[in-house]
Amino acid sequence: MEHRHINIKDNEWNIAVVHSIWERGLEQDIRALIREVKINPKAADAVRRAIPYSKVYGWPKFFRLYIEKISVGLGDRL
């Protein structure tokens, strides 16, 4: 999905990008974010920082639980 109001550059993750995906993203955007969070600490950090400020139903809770699950055994990587 092209997020018109956000200029996304390679590996530049921030709260606005995460909120845009949660609010307007398609299923493929959410799946891509799930994959990115698993392999990219910057994406995981942006998601973690976005969670307390999001009003979107469901996704913040899902990603909080997901990050908790994948962080087990990874130490400080995520």
Buried (B, 14 or more C-beta within 10 A) or exposed (E): EEBEEBEBEEEEBBBBBBBBBBEEBEEEBBEBBBEBBBEBEEBBBBBBEBBEEBEBEEBBEEBBEBBEEBBEEEEEEB
